[in-house]
Amino acid sequence: MFIVSGPELVLAQCRAGILGSFPALNARPTSQLDEWLARLTQELDGAPFAVNLIVHRTNNRLDADLALCEKWKVPLVITSLGARQDVNDAVHGWGGLVMHDVIDDGFARKAIEKGAD
């Protein structure tokens, strides 16, 4: 749900007992992502949530967004538009899980080969 997903929706989802998520690119500018992650971490008090990262080479925010996810130890990262072992390794490094958004079995196998959970 590009553009409309943000901290309010994630909080409502998590409080309703499901995993809430939002695309990192919905936070504009990048500094807003830092604010959103701080709020979610504080208000959810350990309940899991997810951030979707576009890992395609055209996403010039990926490094900054990934750094913020690491700073706040985002529990689940959903990657899409390319499977990248370096991103998966980074998320695993802080104890997070990586799910990869795929369209078929072939892409799922590639994502698993590159370390997606």
C-alpha positions in Angstrom: 0.0 0.0 0.0 2.4 2.5 -1.3 2.1 6.1 0.1 -0.7 5.3 2.5 1.2 3.0 4.8 2.9 4.7 7.7 3.3 4.5 11.5 -0.3 4.9 12.3 -1.3 1.9 10.1 1.5 -0.2 11.4 0.6 0.6 15.0 -3.0 -0.3 14.4 -2.1 -3.6 12.7 0.3 -4.6 15.4 -2.2 -3.8 18.2 -4.8 -5.9 16.3 -2.4 -8.8 16.5 -1.0 -8.9 13.0 2.4 -7.9 11.7 2.3 -4.3 10.5 4.6 -3.1 7.7 5.3 -0.2 5.4 7.7 0.7 2.5 10.7 2.7 3.7 10.2 4.9 0.7 6.9 6.2 2.1 8.9 8.2 4.6 9.9 11.3 2.7 12.6 12.5 3.3 14.9 9.8 4.7 15.1 11.6 8.0 11.4 10.9 8.4 12.2 7.2 8.4 14.4 7.7 11.4 11.4 9.4 13.2 9.0 6.6 12.2 11.3 3.8 13.4 11.9 5.6 16.7 8.2 5.9 17.2 7.4 2.3 16.3 10.2 0.9 18.4 9.0 2.9 21.4 5.3 2.5 21.1 5.4 -1.2 20.2 7.7 -2.0 23.1 9.3 -5.1 21.4 6.3 -6.2 19.2 7.6 -7.1 15.7 6.9 -5.0 12.7 8.4 -4.9 9.2 9.9 -2.5 6.7 9.9 -3.1 3.0 13.2 -2.1 1.3 13.4 -1.8 -2.5 16.9 -3.3 -3.2 17.0 -2.6 -6.9 20.1 -0.6 -8.0 17.9 2.4 -8.9 17.0 3.0 -5.2 19.5 5.6 -4.2 18.2 5.6 -0.6 18.9 1.9 0.1 22.1 2.4 2.0 20.7 5.1 4.2 17.4 3.3 4.8 19.3 0.1 5.6 21.5 2.0 8.1 18.4 3.3 9.8 16.9 -0.2 10.0 20.1 -1.4 11.6 20.1 1.6 14.0 16.6 0.6 15.2 17.1 -3.1 14.9 14.0 -3.6 12.7 12.9 -7.2 13.4 11.7 -8.0 9.9 12.8 -6.6 6.6 10.9 -7.4 3.4 13.1 -7.0 0.3 11.8 -6.6 -3.2 12.9 -6.0 -6.7 16.1 -8.0 -6.4 17.7 -10.4 -4.0 20.9 -9.2 -2.4 23.1 -11.3 -0.1 24.8 -8.2 1.4 21.4 -6.8 2.5 20.4 -10.2 3.9 23.7 -10.5 5.8 23.3 -7.0 7.2 19.8 -7.7 8.5 20.9 -11.0 10.0 23.8 -9.2 11.6 21.5 -7.3 13.9 19.3 -10.3 14.5 16.5 -9.5 12.0 14.8 -11.7 9.6 14.5 -11.2 5.8 11.5 -12.1 3.7 11.7 -11.5 0.0 8.7 -10.5 -2.2 8.6 -12.8 -5.2 6.3 -13.6 -8.1 7.2 -17.2 -8.7 9.2 -20.2 -7.5 12.3 -19.4 -9.5 12.7 -16.0 -7.8 11.9 -17.6 -4.4 14.8 -20.1 -4.9 17.2 -17.3 -5.9 16.2 -15.3 -2.8 16.8 -18.3 -0.5 20.2 -18.9 -2.2 21.2 -15.3 -1.3 20.2 -15.8 2.3 16.5 -14.8 2.6 14.7 -16.5 5.4 
